[in-house]
Structures are given as C-alpha cells and as structure tokens.
Amino acid sequence: MSALAAMLPDGRRLHLNHGPIDLIVEADAGHRAAAYAAAAHRFATVLDELVAELPVLRQPVTPGALTGPVARRMEAACLPHRPVFITPMAAVAGAVADEIVAAMATVSGLAKAYVNNGGDIALHLTGGESFTALMPGGRVTLAASDPARGIATSGWRGRSHSLGIADAVTVIAANAAAADAAATLIANAVDLPGHLAIARRPACELQPDSDLGDRLVTIGVGPLTAQETADALASGFATAQAMLARGLIGAAHLTLNGQTRALTPEPAHA
C-alpha cells in the first residue's frame, strides 16, 4: 500500500498515513498548500527508507551505522545516551515528525507548522509565533524565541512498550527525536524493580521482532503505596535531572498514580 495524504474535514489539517505511521499536519493558512505538498512529497518514501534499515535500527545505537535521513535523525537523538541500552527505534516517531516538518520549512515565508506523530510533535516557529499543546502534564506552550522544537510523551500505557511504570513522561527538547528518546529513557527509569504488584513479560513474546528482545516490559501495575509511587518517580526524576544538566532536554513532567514531578531549568542569576 502506498502512502496516503488527505485533508481532514476541518479543512485546515492534513492527514498522512502509511502503514504504522500516522501523522496530523498543520501549517499557517498563507502557505498551507505549498507546505502540504512538500510534506506529502517527502512522506511518500519515509516508511520504505526505514524498512530498508530496520535490522540495524533494532540494534543498540552505533555511530555511523545508518544512512537514511530519518534513520540518521534517530541515531543522533540516541547516541548521547550511551552506554545506556537504547536502539534508534526509541526516537522513530519523533524523527519522522522532524523530517516532515523540515520538508515543510523549505517553503519560503512559512511562519508556523507542526507535525503530530501520535503525540510526538515537531514544530516550526518563526517571528512571534507560538504553539500550545495539551499534554499529560498540562498545557505546554513553546514560542519561536524558545530553543525547543520538540515535544514527546512516553509511558507504559502508551503505544510502545516500556521497561518502567510511568503513566506518562512528557519531555521538551531541541527536536522531537531528542524528546522522544529522552522520554523513553526517563519513563524506563520510573520503576520499582522486582515489585510484586508490577506484571512484566519479555518484549519478544508480545512482539516477536521487538527491538527490546527478551527484556521485560510492563504489562500491568497493581496497587502501590504513596511512598512507593514517590520512590519510582524519584528514580525517573534523577534521570531527567542528569539529562537536563547535559543539555539533552529542556524540561520534563513525570506522572504516576496521581503524583507528579516537574523539572524545569533553574532561572539564570546575574
């Protein structure tokens, strides 16, 4: 089946779909037609490019192992996190969103655009433009003056398997691929290893070709005490703090069992 592109009933947004990739795209009204043509043209071959390198994409990230533009975005987002186990697939949704928004940004004069890939969002903002998203951590607003252009959310209840127990971890980063990879690892770190209330199964039993192999992924979380919840969040929060200190993320919001932890940069001091 070939890639599909169709306007949504609201007449403003474009829907792009090809196999497992499902995108919602929007651009400012003045440049919408050209931006959507650029997005659809670039999207047409993205899935085939990824499938061609899928065996390598499912292996632990290695410098210079990938050749396609989207695959290289995935690699670049994951490399800074080594030696922690991570494969380029941890950034696939964000990297696809980044690639399509980059294609749209080639349209002269485009002021604002976004690509939403199942909640992982890539942004193009110029001038006085801003973007507000409703995420699990609440409303997130990014302005053109902000360095971040990506938002991503991960957790054990999401569409991808998680090694941790976070209900949701939302991350803001320089681009969607970087946010995607970071959210995955922070969500993995929100955990209580060996806790009897947490049900896990090998990823390969749920998805034979999973990049996680026989690693145990979360399939259920039973009752936890308030202290256990806080302890799990603290573990993930420490991982997020380390990423923030290295400049890998701009902010993070972690949730589990109604408890939340928010991480934002410390204000600059004169």
N, C-alpha and C positions, 0 to 999 in steps of 0.2 A: 504494500500500500504506500502511495506517495504522500508527501506532506500536504496538509490541508490548511487553507487560510480563508477565514470568513469573518465578516463584520458581525458583531453582536447586535441584538435588537435595539440597544440604546443608540446605535449609530455613531458611537464615539470610540469604542474599543474594538480591537482586532483579536480574534481567537486563532492561535496557531497550534496545530496538533499533528504529531507524527509518532505513532506507537505509544511509548510510555511518556513522551514529552508533551506537556500541555501548558501552553502559555497564554496569559492575558496581557495585551499590549495596549498602551495608550500614549498618544503624543499630542502636543498642543495643536489647536484647531488650524492655525495658519499653515502648518507644514505636515498635516496628517497624511495626506495622500502619498506624498513622496516618502515620508518616513515608513509608512506601512508597506510600500512597495520594496523598500530597502530591507525591511525586516523579513518579509516573506521570501525574498530572493536568497538572503543568507540562510534562513531557516531550512530551505529545501534540502540541503545536503548535510546538516548537522548530525542527524542520527546515523547516517551511513558512515560518516567520519569517525564517530565514536565506536561504532560496532567494529570497524576495521582494527581498532587498537584495544578492544575490550580485554583480551587476555592480560595485557600489560597494565591496563587501568585497574584491574582487580588485584594486582600485586602491590606490596609495600612500595611507597613512592621512592623513586630513584632519579637523581639528576640526569637530565638529557635522554631519558628513555622514551619520550613521547614526541610525536612530530606534528600532529594536527593542532590548529589554533585553539580549539576548545580544550583539548587534552593538555596543551601547554598551560592554559589558564588553571586547570585543575592541579597540575603539577606544582606550579608556582605558589598556589594557595596552601598546599600541603607540606611542601619542603621545610618551611620554617619550624614545623612542629616535630621533626625528627629529633631524637630517636624513638619517640612515642610511636606505637603502631598506628599507621594511618595509610590508607590507599587513596589514590586520586579520586576514587568514587565518592569520597566524603565531601567533595566540592562540586560534583557534577551538576546539580540543579542550579547552584549559583553561577557556575562558569557558563552554562548555556544562556542564562539570563544576561550575564555580562556581554557575551558575544553578540547577542541580538541587539542590545541597547547600543553597543558600539557601532553596529551597522547603521542604526537609525541616526546616530550622532554625526554621520558623514553628510547628512542633509544640511545644507547651508542655512543658517538662521534658526535652526531648531532650538527652542528655548527650554522645553521640558518634555521628558518622556520617561516611562518606566516599563519594565518587563517583570511580570509576576509569574514565577515558576513554582506553583504550589506553595506559596508563602515565602519563597526566597526571592527577594526583589532587588533588581539592579536599576539604578537611577541615572538620568542625565538632567542636570540642572544648571542653568546659567542665569546671570543677572540677579534679579530679585526673586526668582522662583524658589518654591519650597514644596516639599512632599510630606504628607501626613498619612501614616498607616496605623490601623487598629491591630495591635499585636497582643499576644497573651499577657504581656507586661503592661498593657495600656496603650495610649496613643504615643506614637513616636513621630516627631517632626524633624526633618532634615532640610536645611536651607542650602542654597547654592554656595554660600560662604563657608559651609562646613566641609571638612575634608572627606567625610564618609559618603560613599555612594552605594552601599550595600547593606541589606537587612536580611537576616536568616533566622529561622527557628528550628530547633531540634528537640527531641524527647522520645520517650519510649512509646508514647501513644501516637506518634507520627507515622508517616508513610514508609519510613526507613527503619530498620532495626537499630536498637540502641543497646549498648553494654551497661547503661546506667538506668536510673529510675526517675529521672526528672520528668515532671509533667510537661514542662516546656522550658527551653532556654533560648532567649532571643538575643542576638548579637548584632551590633552595628560595627561595620568595618569599612576599610577603604573601598572595597568592592564586594559584590555578592558572593563570589567564590571564596574570598577570605573569610567572610562572615559565616558561610556555610561550613567550612572546615572547622572553624573555631567553635561554632555552636555544637557541632557533632562531638568534639572532644570534651567540651565543658559538660554537656549532657551525659557523656560516658562517666565523667568523674563524680557526678551526683549519684552516690551509690553507698550501699551498706553491704559489702562483700560477705557472703555466707549467711545472710539473714534468712531465716526460715519462712518469712512471710513473702519473700520475693521468688516468683517462679521464673525459671530460665530454661532455655533449650538451645542446643547448638544451632547456629545460624544455618548451617548446611542442611539441617533437617527441615527447616521452614522454606528455604530457597536453595536448591542444590548448587547453584552457581554463585552463591553469595561471596562477595569479596572478604567476608569475615570468617569464612571457613568453619571450623568447629568451635569457634569462640562462643561462649554462652551469651545469648541476648535475652533481654527481659520480655516476658510474655504476660506477666501479671504482678501486681503489687498489692499485698494484703494490708491489714491494719498496721500502722506504725505509730509509736508514741510521738508526742511533740518533740521530745529530746532527740529521738532517732531521726525524725524529719530534719531537725536543725543540724544534726551531725552530717547527714548526707549533703545538705545544701552547703555546709561549710567546706566540704571537700571540693565541690564544684566551684565554689566562690574563690578558693585558693588558686585553682587552675586558671580561672578568669583573671584574677589579680596578676598572676605571672605573665599572662598574655598581654594585659594592658601595660605592664611595666616594659615589655619588649616592643610596644608599639604595634602589636599584631591586631588589636581590636580597639574600638573607641568607647564601647560601653557594652554592658550585658545585664540581662534581667533573668533571674532563675526562679522557678516556681515548683513547689512540691507540696501536695496535701494542704493547700491553702496558705502555706508560708511562702514568703518571697524574700529574695536578696537582690538588691540592685547595686550595680557597680558603674560608677561614672568617674571621669577624670577629676583629680583634685584641682581646685582653682589655682591659677598661677598667682604667685606672690611677687610683689615688687621688690 
